Amino acid sequence: MYRVPDHCAQSEFRAYWALKPQEEIREILEEQGISDFREFYKSEMREARTAYHTVLSHGSLYTGHVTNVEQLKHLVNHKMMDNNGLPECNTLEGLLVLRQVSICMYV
């Protein structure tokens, strides 16, 4: 079964592999007797899959399609702001969070 964290990790490390010069890739393949990037990055990919899974399955992750502005506004105003993640008083931290949300609304 192919899952999103697997896809993300493979895409990330495939891109790293593609950045290597072809000569270096040939040397790695010959010296280590491996067939592709997945064997070379095996342990790092395992850690990356775990990190992707942790982020993507967290309860504080909200998603929406970039073209559906109304859905994104609803997520920000009714889901993200209602999760008590903001400070109870007007602190510098709270103002910075609101500023980031405002910037995201206009970008």
C-alpha positions in Angstrom: 0.0 0.0 0.0 1.5 3.3 -1.1 0.8 6.1 1.4 1.2 9.9 1.3 4.2 9.9 3.7 5.9 7.3 1.5 5.3 9.4 -1.5 6.6 12.6 0.1 9.8 10.9 1.4 10.5 9.3 -1.9 9.9 12.5 -3.8 12.2 14.4 -1.4 15.1 12.0 -1.6 14.6 11.4 -5.4 15.2 15.2 -5.7 18.3 15.0 -3.5 19.6 12.2 -5.7 18.9 14.2 -8.9 21.1 17.0 -7.5 24.1 14.8 -7.4 26.5 14.9 -10.3 26.2 11.8 -12.6 29.8 10.9 -11.9 29.2 10.9 -8.1 26.1 8.7 -8.7 28.1 6.2 -10.7 30.7 6.0 -8.0 28.1 5.4 -5.3 26.4 2.7 -7.3 29.6 0.9 -8.0 31.3 1.3 -4.6 28.2 0.4 -2.5 26.6 -2.1 -4.9 23.2 -0.4 -4.7 20.7 -0.1 -7.5 19.0 3.3 -6.8 18.5 6.2 -4.4 16.2 4.3 -2.1 19.0 2.0 -0.9 21.4 4.9 -0.5 19.0 7.0 1.6 17.3 4.1 3.3 17.7 5.2 7.0 17.1 8.9 6.2 13.9 7.9 4.3 12.6 5.9 7.2 13.0 9.0 9.5 11.5 11.3 6.9 8.4 9.0 6.5 7.9 9.1 10.3 8.2 12.9 10.3 5.8 13.2 7.4 3.3 10.9 9.0 3.5 12.8 12.3 2.8 16.1 10.6 0.1 14.9 8.3 -1.8 13.0 11.0 -1.6 15.7 13.6 -5.0 17.1 14.8 -3.8 20.7 14.2 -3.3 20.2 10.5 -5.9 21.9 8.4 -6.0 21.6 4.6 -7.9 23.3 1.8 -7.6 23.9 -1.9 -5.8 27.1 -2.7 -8.5 28.2 -5.2 -11.3 27.8 -2.6 -10.9 31.0 -0.8 -14.2 30.7 1.1 -13.2 27.3 2.5 -9.8 28.7 3.6 -11.5 31.7 5.3 -13.8 29.3 7.1 -10.8 27.2 8.2 -8.9 30.2 9.5 -11.8 31.9 11.2 -13.8 29.0 12.6 -11.4 26.1 13.0 -7.9 27.5 13.6 -9.0 30.5 15.7 -11.4 28.3 17.8 -8.8 25.8 19.0 -7.6 28.0 21.9 -4.2 28.2 20.4 -4.1 32.0 20.8 -3.0 33.6 24.1 -5.8 34.8 26.4 -4.4 38.4 26.5 -2.9 40.7 23.9 0.7 39.6 24.1 3.4 40.1 21.5 3.1 36.4 20.6 -0.7 36.8 20.0 -0.2 39.8 17.8 2.5 38.0 15.8 0.1 35.1 15.2 -2.6 37.4 14.0 -0.2 39.2 11.7 0.9 35.9 10.1 -2.8 35.0 9.5 -3.5 38.4 8.0 -0.4 38.1 5.7 -1.6 34.7 4.6 -5.0 36.0 3.7 -3.6 38.6 1.3 -0.8 36.6 -0.3 
